[in-house]
């Protein structure tokens, strides 16, 4: 069985996975229950992912997502 998807839909799938990874990494950093090496890796991941998923999302979607993340951080 073959499933065909276009490039735009593939980008949506990748962006959704990256957003989920980003949010999970932020959560793990807030908890701080990881080993120091893991924390360093998570910090690097959190710094790099916005650049990566900005290439898979439209400018408006990217800005909206980052705004929601910022609001979540302010409310915590």
N, C-alpha and C positions, 0 to 999 in steps of 0.2 A: 504494500500500500504506500503510495506517495502522497505527500501533502505539499502543495505549492503555496508559498507565501511571498508577497512582494517585499521589496527592501524596506519600505516604510514600516510595515508590520514587524519585520525582523528587528528594526531599530527600536520599536516600542517594547518588544520583549526584552531586549538587552537593557534598555533604560530602566524598565521596571525591576529587573534583577539588580542593577547597580544601585538604584534608590533603596531597595530593601537592604542590601549589604551596607550601604552608608548609614542608614538608620540603626541597624544592628550594631555597627562599629561604634557609633556615637553612644548608644546605650551601654555597651561594654566599657567604654572609657569612663562614663559617669559612675558606673558601679566600682570600677577600679580593683576588681578581684582577680586580676590576671597577673601572671609573672611579669617582671620588668621588661623582658624581651618582647613579650606579647603586647604590652602597652605601647612600646616603641613602634612596633609594626602597625598597631591600630592607629596611632597618631599619624604615621606616614600614609596609611590608607585613607584616613579622613581628609588629609590635606590634598591627596591626589584625585580622589573620586569625582569631586565637582568638575574638574577640568575634563575628565573622561566622559562623564555623562552629559556634559554640555554639548558634546559632539553628536549625541544620539537623540537629543531633545530639541524641540523648537525653542527659540529664545524666550518666548512667553512662558512656556511650560517650565523651563529651567528656572526662570526668575520666580515664578509662582511657587515652585517646590522649595527653593532656597528661602523664600520669605516664610513659608510655613515652618520650615526647620528652625529658622530664627525665632519665630513666635513660640514654638515648642520649648526652645532653650530658655526663653525669657520667663515662661510660665513655670519652669521647674525650680 
